Amino acid sequence: MPAPQPFQKQCACTINPRTVYDSPLGNPRKLERELSAKGLFALYHQGRVLGYRDIPLHTWLAYLLFDYLPALLVFEAPEDPYALVRNEECLPLASDMPILLSLWNLDFPSYSQILGSRKNLFYADLCEDSQQHELIPYVGNGEPQVYAYSSRGFHFPGQSLRLPAYLSVDLFEKRVLVFLYRGQELYKVFDQRSVREKLEEEGSYHLRVYTYRYKLWRFYFGLRFLLCTQPFYAM
């Protein structure tokens, strides 16, 4: 079922990237070029975020051995390490890893590796006005659409809406599992990229979405974090 498109622009930002201004190493011009290539802008967020220090050491080791190195051997782009983190609190994703070594025009890790494929999405009339909106942590390369709509207009994560309304989700990854929660209880699961779910009961609704490698009967293998949202408050 088609859904109306919101008037607000979807914006994408990266959080707390480092340069020489807040770290011993790092080139601001290189960062700006990489942000421009990825269609991002930098946001320096003072609240709680999920940064590289919050990823356990064993997760970093598993990523290095089973994702990063194998991808390099077959000349593929490595998966973003934040896809391995469950992010239970749905915190914004930070790209705060510092550059450890700069030699002539080479940096390790490079800004491409530091930024990865993670971003934080929101809807606004002006992208610079991000502080008034709940961020949607996202680890992917497409442009997902997640919002609710009703006769009163469009509603985004963290906002209240009047019932009845429809929750609209459009994703571009091939294999996704969409978990819809009502309160803290799992409400519905969708094994599909496009969801139009009518909301008729009061409560708070939030999403957690994962990609998977393959499925066998009702079992899913290779789950990876894709996105999550703060609640929609239905009244």
Steps between C-alpha positions, in 0.01 A plus 500: 500500500650838405551761771508880479848649519581745779565861413799514731844421363684191621840598639800282583778587741807343651568564867819619669764436230847607610764721343802691633255732678400232753759227443877496441457392135242541225462725197184719492513531120515123452206461736297757308572327168395162639183642656409664170556174311269317741233771509548567873564794726679494834305544822670537837261341745532555875252232608542126528622327185631159403870548425788271415595469869156351572564206267650210701849379411374152404258660253785698341708179475211307344445782253868507405528123452165415341392821320783743435786271395288262287348797317846639423615164361221499239526878432159583648402786727503380864175510692458777753605378848198669662277247320623244755371704797142457619467861622222411744442862605486624140777754559633716217806347331825692532797496263742608771796269438819710479760477228796316651767560235553764232787463254520738203158471335401172669296461816431191707218435535376710210192719528319260267556221755418722796168619354406158363140467381335622819301820525226661706183603319227751579236705321508879506438810294863598560761232553699721738200495737579148619484563876120509498458155344552142611780338302456166322824298524554321168775272367456474124543667163142563388247767597245334730170670570348458848209716614130490586218691335136574569235752397683751722829472309836331543656379823858397572674299776462664839179681401136447602226416251125466499340169409428351260833531321729296279860410567698507177836324450692472172843338487735414216698210642405163345448298818359679804309416815286781640409468869214723612464543878203631692637625828772250589317202351559366152187583301565377145785377279524564126733317263466763228650829386179703489254524791171689537360422842178660621522615861165493681596441864646757736857449612859556398638323193862467399698308241811288491616381157766242413645359182577130468721284277258213435213311657421131537131436564427739791859545609698809400879506485751784495284766664645850481367824648353737241297767682280579798269782602386682807128444576204637311241596764152407378203663677 
